[in-house]
Amino acid sequence: MEIKKYFELALAKNASDLHLVSGNRPALRILGELELISPDNLEPKDLTEAIFSLMSKEDIDYFKKEKELDFALDIAGGHFRVNLHQQEGQIGLAARIVPNKIPSPKEIGFDEILYQLSHLNQGLILVTGPSGSGKSTTLAALINLINQERRAHIITIEDPIEFIFQENQSIIEQRELGRDTHSFHEALKRALRQDPNVIMVGEMRDLETISATLTAAETGHFVVSTLHTGTAAETIQRIVDMFPAHRQQQILLQLSSVLRAIICQQLLPKKNGGIIVAREILINTPAVANLIREAKIAHLPQVIQTSRQEGMMTMAACLKQLYEKGLIEKQVYENRLGNSETLGTYY
């Protein structure tokens, strides 16, 4: 089985993801839609052998033991973030294409408030959204902006490393889970002893990592990370809910102090082709910090709605703006707006 051809096709078609699953037809995700690329199902034995041919013996042994593996792969002239897993007892692969070049802030729609956030010296910024919403790209653009504009020591902790940064003004160390460190939270604790200015945490996926991230931001560092949440209010509630009840008030106090902004985003099909990002932005003003401290999370959408002059924007308002500028189709606007539970209903 010539597995390389699937990766080549993914690059040629400008896909975002490649799916190779035993017993199913291979597929690409293009502009958010799955496209089958062969009439034939993938034979489990052939697929397993083909995938293993791309991996080191250590990675094969790890996958056989754990039945899960994330790794970076350079193939066919492209860079991929690969998730390997088992389903129905057979192997499955999902590969996310990582652009070779870090997009410029302009290319991914940074507005003035996002530029301003890159100038912060301490505190926490969270970029959130569903899988495939461009969180890693936004983080990379933010880090690269810092790299280009100031002398800083930047440490990234990733699983796996996606974008490769070229040092400009800054010193950048990229650490990969499994290869360079055993866990996000351990790497974070060690990072505090490595004289960093900026720390990027690929994902706050468990209580220990969230706790270590808040501590890093609290001790005077600029920290950026991601969560799989759809709104700013949901993001704060998710963080608080990760902790036992007796610690939740302390976490609210920490968040109210260290949080600088939450950027919730999703990718939309652009009118006449391509994709465009829509963002909800929460800035931690004194009014927002007070609501967080008092656990009045449900009031945050109203504050975002009435604070446009401070750079905030609800997802619904952003969608409306994109539609009125002719950047997205009416159907896309109405479909995304219709999910009020995720987007909020405020203009």
LINFEN-V714021 format. One line per field, one symbol per residue. ss: DSSP state (a for helix, b for strand, c for the rest). phi: phi as a letter, one per 40 degrees, with the letter a starting at -180 (. if undefined). burial: b if it has 24 or more other ideal C-beta (glycine too) atoms within 12 Angstrom, else e. A space follows every 50 residues. Layout:
ss = ???
phi = ???
burial = ???
This chain:
ss = cccaaaaaaaaaccccbbbbbcccbbbbbbccbbbbbbbbbccaaaaaaa aaccccaaaaaaaaaacbbbbbbbbccbbbbbbbbbbccbbbbbbbbbcc cccccccccccaaaaaacccccbbbbbbccccccaaaaaaaaaaaaaaac ccbbbbbbccccccccccccbbbbbbbcccbccaaaaaaaaccccccbbb bcccccaaaaaaaaaaaacccbbbbbbccccaaaaaaaaaacccaaaaaa aaaaaaaabbbbbbbbbbbcccccbbbbbbbbbccaaaaaaaacccaaaa aaaaaccaaaccbcaaaaaaaaaacccccaaaaaaaaacaaaacccc
phi = .ccdcccccdcccfccabbbbdgbccabbbfgbcbcbacbcccdcccdcc ccccbcccccccccccgaabacabafgbbbcbbbabafgbcabbbccbdc bcccdccbgcbcccccccccbahbbbbbicdgcgccccccccccccdcba cacbbbbbaccbcccbcbcbcbbbbbcgcbacadccccccdccbfccbbb bdacbadccccccccccccgbcbbabacbcbcccccccccccbcdcbccc cccccccccbabbcbabbccdghgbacbbcbbbccdccdcccdcgccccc dcccdcbdcbgcaccccccccccccgcbcdccdccccccccccgbbb
burial = eebeebbebbbeeebbbbbbbbebebbbbbbbeeeebeeeebebeebbeb beebbeeebeeebeeeeebbbbbebeebbbbbbbbeeeebbbbbbbbbbe ebbebeebbbeebbeebbebebbbbbbbbebbbbbbbbbbbbbbbbbbee ebebbbbbbbbbbbbeeeebebbbbbbbeebebbbebbbebbeeebbbbb bbbbbeeebbbbbbbbbbbebbbbbbbbbbbbbbbbbbbbebeeeeeeee bbebbbbbbbbbbbbbbbbeeeeebbbbbbbbbbbeebbebbbebebeeb bebbbebeeebbbbbbbbbbbbbeeebbeeebbeebbeeeebbbebe
